[in-house]
Amino acid sequence: VKEVANLSLVSSACDVVSAAYASTKESHPYLRSVCEAAEQGVQSVTEATASCVQPVLATLEPHVAAASGYASKGLDKLGEKLPLLQKPVEQIISDTKELVSSRVAEAKDAVSS
């Protein structure tokens, strides 16, 4: 999970969503109270679940470690095949705009000639 969260694409997407969420809470007082209530609910459920799940996780720890190793290797291979995962969202959007713009210009030139 940490490796996925550290991918540039995932990390920057989380930053964008977090900023939008914070901005929405600041801009809309009614939504802020709903969001804060939801946050408290999630925190309570997380705390209750953590205490119940902890003994199970301790038992499954060797299996989780093995699965984590396989997931890490798979993620490394995926990163090699999809370099897009190493780019932040802003760069992907910028690159896409440039690509679309150049294709439109090429199509326009082709139609003109």
Secondary structure, DSSP 4 states (H G I P E B T S, - for coil): -HHHHHSHHHHHHHHHHHHHHHHHHHH-HHHHHHHHHHHHHHHHHHHHHHHHHHHHHHHHHHHHHHHHHHHHHHHHHHHHH-GGGGS-HHHHHHHHHHHHHHHHHHHHHHHH-
